[in-house]
């Protein structure tokens, strides 16, 4: 009985710590509208706001997941795998990502890519720890 309890406790700990992430299927899980509506806002300013990530962890390394960028593309909150993501080293026109369908691929714990389906534009992403400030988007 003691061994069973120990094994169950260890399995719960491993799952809670994310050592063996859950497979999401073929798409980044959508944040439920009621959860999104209650997203924690850290600050609100005249030009934007600072938000806290609320997405579920579970992405597998190297697995492309379907993902649709929001209206303001890489300037929008990219809340995936428990964190926001910062675009890095992108020198092209960021408008190509506005509302674009494509794929999100986690490369390692702190790096990912988003590639559009149309035009195959790619942006490298870096995991952002904690809350992040975003400008208001028109």
N, C-alpha and C positions, 0 to 999 in steps of 0.2 A: 504494500500500500504506500509506503514511504517513497519507494522508487518511482511509482506511478505519479505521485504528487510532484516529485522533483522533476520528472520528465515533462509534465504538463506546464509547470512553472517556467522551465527553461524554454520550452516551445513558445510560450506567451512572450517571454522576454526577447527572444530572437525576433519574433514577428513585430513587436512594439518598437524595437530598435531599428527595424528596417534592414536587417542583415540579409534577409531573403525577400526582396520586394515582390508584391503581387503583380501578376501580369494584367495589363489593362485591356487586352484585346488589341484592336488595330487603331484605336483613336484615343487621343488625350481625353480623359474624363471631363465632361462638362460640369462646371460648378452650378449647382441648383440655383434657380432665380431667387428663392427665399434666402439662401445662404449669401449670395452675391449682394442682395439688398441690405443685409446686415453686416457686411464686411467692416471690420474695424478701421475707422479713420483716425489717424494719429493727429494730423493737423490739417486745417483748411486755410489757405492764404488767397490773396487776390489773383494769383496767376496759376494756382494749382492746388493739389492736395497730396498728403503723404498717407499711403495705405499700407496695410499689413497683408502678407500673402495668406491665402486660405485653401489652396489646392491640396489635393491628396498626393502623397508620395507613392511611388510604385513603378516608375519608368525603368525599363531594362536597358543596359548599355547596348548601343548599336542597333536598337530596334526603331525603325521609323514609325511614328504615330501620326495619323491624320490630325491636322490642327488648322483651324481658320483664324487668322489674325483678326483682331478687332478693327474697327473703322479707322483708327489712327495708326495702325500698323506698329512699327517698332518704337513709336513714342507712347504706345498704349501699355497698360499693365500686361505683361506676359507672365501669367501666374501658372506655372506648371511644376509638378513634382515638389510641392512644398515650398517653393521659392519664386521670387521674381527673377527675371533674366535681363541682363544688360546687353545691348548690341555692342560688339567690339570690332574695330578695324573696318567698318563699312564705309566705303567712299562713294558709292553710287547714289542714285536718287532714291531716298527712302519711301517715296510715294508708291513705288512698285509693291510694297508690302501692305498698303492700306486695304484692309478687308480681304486679303489674299488667302485662298485655300492653299494648303501645302502640307509639308511634313516636318515634324519636330523630331530630332534624333539626339538622344543623350549620348555624348561621346565618352565622358567619364563623370565623376561626381560633380565637377564644377564647370564643365564645358558642354555645349550643345550646338546644333545648327538648326536653322529653319530654312527650308527650300520651297519656293513657290512651285505650284504645278504648272502654271502657264509662264513661259519665259525662263524657267529654272534659275531664278535669282536666289542666291544664298546669303544669309547673314550668320556670322558666328556669334554665339551667345556665351555669356559668362554668368554663373550663378551669383545672385545678389543676396547677401545675408541680411535678414531683417526687413524692416519697413523701407519703403522707397517713395521718393517724391515724383509726382507726375504733373506735367503742365495740363491745363484744360485743353480739350481738343474740340475744334469746331466742326 
